Amino acid sequence: MGLFNKNTKTLDSFQNAVETRRTIYSLEKEISISDKEVESIIEHAIKHVPSSFNSQSTRIVLLLNDKHDAFWDITKNELKKVMGDDRDFQPTSDKIDNFKHAYGTILYFEDTEVVEGLQQQMPSYAENFAIWSNQTNAMHQFAVWTALSTEGIGASLQHYNPLVDEATQEAFDIPKTWKLIAQMPFGNIREAAGEKEFQDVNARFLVRK
């Protein structure tokens, strides 16, 4: 009975963590835990999140302090090249400044060298490895995001790739084989997320016995 109760509590704790993780756009330039604890959260995900054929293809870069600021400056500059620096650019500029106001940014990559190596080893699965690679990366994103949420830290997931890829690789000495997948600004929550609407679960989940 004791073991059953313990497992029930563990499940409740896990499901509560999944439930309370939300997309938070309004973040503080501070966090309630140390940088080392953030590193430990990411290291745990890198070590334990599964990957197809145990490929371990996901790569993560943690940007803090001026490196975090620099990434969002790069993003704004690259967007400006495409959109132009006129009045219409102001909403985009404000949006980027809001991400810059976060404490740090986590960059998620996939190592294309690993993926291509598997494609060569198992050509019959070649088309699937890119799909499985993205699935692996998404699991890392979710694991880190949820773990940060349990510490009261908010985050959102952004996708300014491939526009910022080349400049990011140059600015932070990122290997050329690493393909940028997503960017996650994080920080203490300045403004909580609104009420979430849910579609009917019965329309999305089937049971066949």
Secondary structure by P-SEA (a helix, b strand, c coil): caaaaaaaaaaaaaaaaaaaccccccccccccccaaaaaaaaaaaaaccccccccccbbbbbbcaaaaaaaaaaaaaaaaaaccccccaaaaaaaaaaaaaccbbbbbbbcaaaaaaaaaaccccccaaaaaaaaaaaaaaaaaaaaaaaacbbbbbbcccccaaaaaaaaccccccccccbbbbbccccccccbbbbccccccccccc
